[in-house]
Amino acid sequence: MSESDADAETDGPPTAALLEALAVKRNTLVGVGVGIGVAALAYAVRIFELLGPVGFERTYPIVGPEAWFLLLAIVFASATALGVVVVLTAIRAVRLSKNV
C-alpha cells in the first residue's frame, strides 16, 4: 500500500484517523461517565456523612463545606476521567500494535 492509498482512505487529517483508530471519542465518553460517577459517589459520602461525621471542626472561607467539596468533586471527576481515557487509549494502542 502506498502513501497515497493510505491518505485516500481518510476523510480528514492523519491525526483524525489516529484518533479514530485509538477510539479516543469512545474512551472519552467512558472516562467522563466514570469520572462523574466516582465524584458523585465521593461527594455524597462526604456531604451526607455516610461513613460517619467528621471528627473535627473546620471553618470554610467564603462558602460552606458543600461548595468546597463540590469544587473538589469537579476536580476529582476531571482527573479520574483523564486517567480512564489515558488507560483505555493505551490499552487500545497496545492491542493495535500487536495486530500489525
Disulfide bonds with the S-S distance in Angstrom:
none
